[in-house]
Amino acid sequence: MTLTPEQQAEIAEARAHSRPTLRATADGMEKHLYVAHPILDHGLVRVIDYMGDDAAITQAARVSYGRGTKAVQNDEGLIRYLMRHWHSTPFVMCEVKFHVKLPVFVARQWIRHRTANVNEYSARYSVVQDRFYHPVAQDIRQQSAANRQGGDQPMDSLTAREFCNWLDEIEKTYEKYEYFIEKGVARELARIALPASVYTEWYWKIDLHNLLHFLSLRMDPHAQQEIRDYASAMFELIRPIVPVAAEAFVDYNLQSMHLTRLEIEALRTGTPLATENKRENAEWDQKKARLGMSNPE
C-alpha cells in the first residue's frame, strides 16, 4: 500500500485535532476515521466522513408513525423489521464517504454501481503513479466451468508463473509512458497504453441502503475475488457506525437464501429442479448443501 506524502500529512493533520460536535458519532468509527486499511498489494480503503448511525435509521422510520401510535418497537427490533421486509428508505438517511485506491480493472467493475457520488484521480491532469496490481502465482485462477464471469480454482503452477512473467513484461510499458510524457506527449494520450492493472483512486460517497446493496453483490462468492477484498474491508469499516443494521444485513441478506418459484416447487415435491441451465443447477446444488439436503435416489 502506498500513500503519497501529501496524503500521509493530511491524515496526520486530521487525526491531530478533535472537534466538539452535536452530531451523532460512533466511538468505534472515530478511532479509525481517516486511517488507511491495505487491500491487495498497493490498494487501500479508508473512511473519510460519515453521517448518521442506527438511531438515524429509526428516527427516519418513526417520522411516519404520527400521533396516536399505540406502541413503538425498540430500536433493534425496528431496524431488523425494516431490513427483513425490505423497507429501504430509512437506511438512506445514513451516508459514508470512502477514499479508495484500486486497480483500474476493479474500478471498471465498481463504477457499474451508479448509486454513489464519485470523484476519480485524473490522468489528464496528473501523471499516473508507477503502481500495478501483480498477483502472486498462488492467486492465479483458472476459468470456472459453471461461472462464465470468473474463476475459482487455482491454475497449474507452470501456467501461473508464465502468466506472472507476462505481467512483468506488460508493466514495462510504464517506462515508455514516462518517456513520451518527457518528450511532451499530452498526458491524456500517453495514458492510453497503460494496462488495466495500473492503480487509480477516488472518493466514493454513498448512502447506507445503496452501500448494503453494493456489498450484497460484491461480497457474494460469485464476485471477483479482488473486488470482494475491498467489499469485505468496507463492511468491517461500517460495522462500528451502524452495528445493529450491519448485523441485520448479515442475517436477512448476506447469509440468507432467496428461493425462486421453481426451487420452492422442487422442495415441495422432492423432484429435481426443472432447468437445463448449468449455472442455475450449480446454484441450486449450493443451496441444497446449505440446507443440508441431498439429491433424491
Secondary structure by P-SEA (a helix, b strand, c coil): ccccaaaaaaaaaaaabbbbbcccccaaaaacccbbbbcccccccccccccccaaaaaaaaaccccccccccccaaaaaaaaaaaccccccccbbbbbbbbbcaaaaaaaaccccbbbbcccccccccccccccccccccccccccccccccccccaaaaaaaaaaaaaaacaaaaaaaaaaaccccccccccccccccccbbbbbcaaaaaaaaaaaacccccaaaaaaaaaaaaaaccccaaaaaaaaaccccbbbbcaaaaaaaaaccccccccaaaaaaaaaaaaaacccccc
